[in-house]
């Protein structure tokens, strides 16, 4: 199993110093990837969930790319309908080319109706927009003479460079755990990428994906997971999740068992969102997992 670290580009630890330090330390500690989240604006009723400061995900990953040489650079997840498809394709392609082919494009349709309204995105059409934008971006990344005629996006007679280093394009990991997310994974995904899902739900999702992909005549995608995690000291209780769902929490031996269970479910890449009060605790949590948990998973 590969392991990634969520960089706090939002909530209480979202500062330039913590962001850069987390990316550098993740690479130093041997993690395989670093990840960022996406919101553009914060409706006041969502400040408790998101915080007030949110750094743009692709700009943040550009900073991480410049500070590192090896780790993969991922979005968990980019909310596709929030941005013009051609502009997004250009930013992702540029980041992949400039980083030497390290981008993983995690995608979602969004779930905050108020944020969608503030950005002029019809909330009920966000799924259709996501699917069309992904098709348009794939055309731009792969065709020498791109052209596309959709409901939301049209282009032709243009040159689109640079192409991504990765061929045919950066891997697309589809977030969410709804029926629509599984259908989108079967259509576009190199991986399914839910958040904080328990083992039983992961197994059911994998089975449904296998069925959907068989109907499409394609191999089932990989299973990946982002999960809140906290390494506990003796006597310390588990914290509440920053999202709905299961938290991985316990002393190192207990975490080894929990991660083993996820591996048995088929999880191939686990993105860890360490629950920490400050930058010092975040660094300590990252180091403890790398030094006291991961070696026992080999």
C-alpha positions as CSV (number, residue, x, y, z in Angstrom):
1,X,0.0,0.0,0.0
2,X,1.2,3.5,-0.8
3,X,0.6,6.4,1.6
4,X,0.0,10.1,1.1
5,X,-0.3,13.1,3.4
6,X,-3.0,15.8,3.2
7,X,-1.5,19.2,3.2
8,X,-3.6,21.7,5.3
9,X,-4.5,24.2,2.5
10,X,-7.6,25.0,4.5
11,X,-8.8,25.2,8.1
12,X,-6.8,26.3,11.1
13,X,-3.3,25.2,9.9
14,X,-3.6,26.8,6.5
15,X,-0.5,29.0,6.4
16,X,2.3,29.3,3.8
17,X,4.8,28.0,6.3
18,X,2.8,24.9,7.4
19,X,1.9,24.1,3.8
20,X,5.5,24.2,2.5
21,X,6.9,22.4,5.6
22,X,4.3,19.6,5.3
23,X,5.2,18.9,1.7
24,X,8.9,18.8,2.4
25,X,8.6,16.7,5.5
26,X,6.2,14.2,3.7
27,X,8.9,13.6,1.1
28,X,11.7,13.4,3.7
29,X,9.7,10.8,5.7
30,X,9.2,8.6,2.6
31,X,5.5,9.3,1.9
32,X,4.4,8.6,-1.7
33,X,2.2,11.6,-2.3
34,X,0.8,14.9,-1.0
35,X,-2.7,16.1,-1.4
36,X,-4.9,19.3,-1.1
37,X,-8.6,20.0,-1.0
38,X,-10.7,22.5,-3.0
39,X,-13.2,25.2,-2.2
40,X,-13.2,28.6,-3.8
41,X,-15.4,30.6,-1.4
42,X,-16.7,29.8,2.1
43,X,-20.4,30.3,2.8
44,X,-20.6,31.6,6.4
45,X,-22.5,28.6,7.5
46,X,-19.6,26.4,6.4
47,X,-16.7,28.2,8.2
48,X,-16.7,25.6,11.0
49,X,-16.0,22.9,8.4
50,X,-13.6,24.7,6.0
51,X,-12.1,27.5,8.0
52,X,-11.9,31.1,6.6
53,X,-8.7,30.7,4.6
54,X,-8.5,28.3,1.7
55,X,-5.5,28.3,-0.6
56,X,-6.2,27.4,-4.2
57,X,-5.4,23.7,-4.7
58,X,-3.5,23.9,-8.0
59,X,-1.5,26.9,-6.9
60,X,-0.7,25.1,-3.6
61,X,0.4,22.0,-5.5
62,X,2.7,24.2,-7.6
63,X,4.4,25.4,-4.4
64,X,4.7,21.8,-3.3
65,X,6.1,20.8,-6.7
66,X,8.8,23.4,-6.4
67,X,9.7,22.3,-2.9
68,X,9.9,18.5,-3.7
69,X,11.3,16.2,-6.3
70,X,9.6,12.8,-5.9
71,X,6.1,12.8,-4.2
72,X,3.0,12.6,-6.3
73,X,0.8,15.8,-6.3
74,X,-2.9,15.2,-5.9
75,X,-6.2,16.9,-5.4
76,X,-8.7,15.3,-3.0
77,X,-10.7,16.5,-4.7
78,X,-10.9,19.3,-7.4
79,X,-14.5,20.4,-7.8
80,X,-14.6,20.2,-11.5
81,X,-17.7,22.5,-12.4
82,X,-16.3,25.4,-10.4
83,X,-13.8,26.3,-13.2
84,X,-13.8,26.6,-16.9
85,X,-12.8,23.3,-18.4
86,X,-10.2,24.7,-20.8
87,X,-8.6,26.7,-18.1
88,X,-8.5,23.8,-15.7
89,X,-7.1,21.5,-18.4
90,X,-4.3,24.1,-19.0
91,X,-3.5,24.4,-15.3
92,X,-3.4,20.6,-14.7
93,X,-1.4,20.0,-17.9
94,X,1.1,22.7,-17.0
95,X,1.5,21.4,-13.5
96,X,2.1,17.9,-14.8
97,X,4.7,19.1,-17.3
98,X,6.5,21.3,-14.8
99,X,6.6,18.7,-12.1
100,X,7.9,15.9,-14.3
101,X,4.6,14.0,-14.5
102,X,3.6,13.8,-10.8
103,X,0.0,14.9,-10.9
104,X,-3.0,12.8,-9.7
105,X,-6.3,14.5,-10.5
106,X,-8.9,13.7,-7.9
107,X,-12.2,15.0,-9.0
108,X,-15.7,15.6,-7.6
109,X,-18.9,17.4,-8.5
110,X,-19.3,19.4,-5.3
111,X,-21.8,19.2,-2.4
112,X,-22.2,22.8,-1.1
113,X,-25.2,24.4,-2.9
114,X,-24.5,27.9,-1.5
115,X,-20.9,27.8,-2.9
116,X,-22.1,26.6,-6.3
117,X,-24.6,29.5,-6.4
118,X,-21.9,32.0,-5.5
119,X,-19.8,30.7,-8.5
120,X,-22.7,30.7,-10.9
121,X,-22.9,26.9,-11.2
122,X,-26.4,25.5,-11.3
123,X,-26.3,23.0,-8.4
124,X,-28.7,20.5,-10.1
125,X,-26.5,20.5,-13.2
126,X,-23.2,20.0,-11.4
127,X,-23.0,16.3,-12.3
128,X,-23.7,16.8,-16.0
129,X,-21.2,19.6,-16.0
130,X,-18.5,17.5,-14.3
131,X,-18.9,14.7,-16.8
132,X,-18.8,17.0,-19.8
133,X,-15.8,19.0,-18.5
134,X,-13.8,15.7,-17.9
135,X,-14.5,14.7,-21.5
136,X,-13.4,18.1,-22.8
137,X,-10.2,18.0,-20.7
138,X,-9.4,14.5,-22.0
139,X,-9.8,15.8,-25.6
140,X,-7.4,18.7,-24.9
141,X,-4.8,16.5,-23.2
142,X,-4.8,13.8,-25.9
143,X,-5.7,15.2,-29.3
144,X,-3.2,17.0,-31.6
145,X,-6.2,19.0,-33.0
146,X,-8.7,19.3,-30.1
147,X,-12.3,20.0,-30.8
148,X,-15.4,19.6,-28.6
149,X,-19.0,20.5,-28.9
150,X,-21.0,20.1,-25.7
151,X,-23.7,21.9,-23.8
152,X,-21.3,23.8,-21.5
153,X,-18.1,23.8,-23.5
154,X,-17.3,24.2,-27.1
155,X,-13.9,24.7,-28.9
156,X,-12.2,23.9,-32.2
157,X,-9.4,25.2,-34.4
158,X,-6.9,25.7,-31.6
159,X,-3.5,24.5,-30.4
160,X,-3.3,23.2,-26.8
161,X,0.2,22.9,-25.3
162,X,1.9,21.7,-23.2
163,X,0.4,18.3,-23.2
164,X,0.7,16.4,-19.9
165,X,3.9,14.4,-19.4
166,X,1.8,11.4,-18.3
167,X,0.1,9.5,-21.1
168,X,-2.6,9.6,-22.1
169,X,-3.1,12.1,-19.2
170,X,-2.8,12.3,-15.4
171,X,-4.7,9.6,-13.6
172,X,-8.3,10.6,-12.6
173,X,-9.4,9.5,-9.2
174,X,-13.1,10.0,-8.6
175,X,-14.2,11.1,-5.1
176,X,-17.5,10.5,-3.4
177,X,-19.4,7.4,-2.4
178,X,-22.8,8.0,-4.0
179,X,-24.3,6.0,-6.9
180,X,-23.3,8.9,-9.2
181,X,-19.7,8.8,-8.0
182,X,-19.4,5.1,-8.6
183,X,-20.9,5.5,-12.1
184,X,-18.5,8.4,-12.8
185,X,-15.6,6.2,-11.5
186,X,-16.6,3.4,-13.9
187,X,-16.6,5.9,-16.8
188,X,-13.5,8.0,-16.1
189,X,-11.6,6.7,-13.1
190,X,-8.3,5.1,-12.7
191,X,-9.3,4.9,-9.1
192,X,-12.2,5.4,-6.7
193,X,-11.3,7.8,-4.0
194,X,-13.9,8.1,-1.1
195,X,-13.3,9.7,2.3
196,X,-13.6,8.0,5.7
197,X,-15.6,5.0,4.5
198,X,-15.7,1.9,6.7
199,X,-14.5,-1.5,5.4
200,X,-18.0,-2.8,4.7
201,X,-18.9,0.1,2.5
202,X,-15.6,-0.1,0.7
203,X,-16.3,-3.8,-0.1
204,X,-19.8,-3.0,-1.4
205,X,-18.5,-0.1,-3.5
206,X,-15.8,-2.3,-5.0
207,X,-18.4,-5.0,-5.9
208,X,-20.6,-2.4,-7.6
209,X,-17.7,-0.9,-9.5
210,X,-16.7,-4.4,-10.7
211,X,-20.3,-4.8,-12.0
212,X,-20.3,-1.4,-13.7
213,X,-16.9,-1.9,-15.3
214,X,-17.7,-5.3,-16.5
215,X,-20.7,-3.8,-18.3
216,X,-18.4,-1.3,-19.9
217,X,-15.8,-4.0,-20.8
218,X,-13.0,-2.3,-18.8
219,X,-10.9,-3.4,-15.8
220,X,-12.1,-2.3,-12.4
221,X,-10.3,0.8,-11.2
222,X,-8.1,0.9,-8.1
223,X,-9.5,1.5,-4.7
224,X,-7.9,4.5,-2.8
225,X,-9.1,6.2,0.4
226,X,-8.6,9.5,2.2
227,X,-9.0,9.1,6.0
228,X,-8.7,11.2,9.1
229,X,-6.1,9.7,11.4
230,X,-4.7,10.3,14.9
231,X,-2.0,8.4,16.6
232,X,-2.9,8.3,20.3
233,X,-0.8,8.3,23.4
234,X,-1.8,5.8,26.2
235,X,-5.0,7.0,27.8
236,X,-5.8,9.5,25.1
237,X,-9.2,9.3,23.5
238,X,-10.0,9.5,19.8
239,X,-11.0,12.9,18.3
240,X,-14.0,13.7,16.3
241,X,-13.7,13.6,12.5
242,X,-13.5,16.7,10.4
243,X,-15.8,14.9,8.0
244,X,-18.6,12.4,8.4
245,X,-17.4,8.8,8.7
246,X,-14.7,6.7,10.3
247,X,-11.6,8.0,11.9
248,X,-8.4,5.9,12.1
249,X,-7.3,6.3,15.6
250,X,-5.3,4.5,18.2
251,X,-1.8,3.7,19.4
252,X,0.6,2.4,16.7
253,X,-0.3,-1.3,17.1
254,X,-4.0,-0.5,16.8
255,X,-3.4,1.6,13.7
256,X,-1.5,-1.3,12.1
257,X,-4.5,-3.5,12.5
258,X,-6.9,-0.9,11.1
259,X,-4.7,-0.3,8.0
260,X,-4.3,-4.0,7.5
261,X,-8.1,-4.3,7.4
262,X,-8.2,-1.6,4.7
263,X,-5.5,-3.4,2.7
264,X,-7.6,-6.6,2.9
265,X,-10.5,-4.5,1.4
266,X,-8.3,-3.7,-1.5
267,X,-7.1,-0.2,-0.6
268,X,-4.0,0.5,-2.6
269,X,-3.3,4.1,-1.7
270,X,-4.2,5.7,1.7
271,X,-4.2,9.5,2.0
272,X,-3.8,10.4,5.7
273,X,-5.3,13.6,7.0
274,X,-3.6,13.9,10.4
275,X,-5.8,15.6,13.0
276,X,-3.4,18.0,14.8
277,X,-3.8,21.2,16.8
278,X,-0.7,22.9,15.4
279,X,2.2,22.5,13.0
280,X,4.4,20.8,15.6
281,X,1.8,18.2,16.4
282,X,1.2,17.6,12.7
283,X,5.0,17.0,12.1
284,X,5.0,14.6,15.1
285,X,2.0,12.7,13.8
286,X,3.5,12.4,10.3
287,X,6.8,11.1,11.8
288,X,5.2,8.7,14.2
289,X,3.2,7.0,11.4
290,X,6.2,6.9,9.1
291,X,8.5,5.4,11.8
292,X,6.2,3.4,14.0
293,X,3.3,2.3,11.9
294,X,4.3,2.0,8.2
295,X,7.3,-0.3,8.9
296,X,5.0,-2.8,10.5
297,X,2.8,-3.0,7.5
298,X,5.4,-4.4,5.1
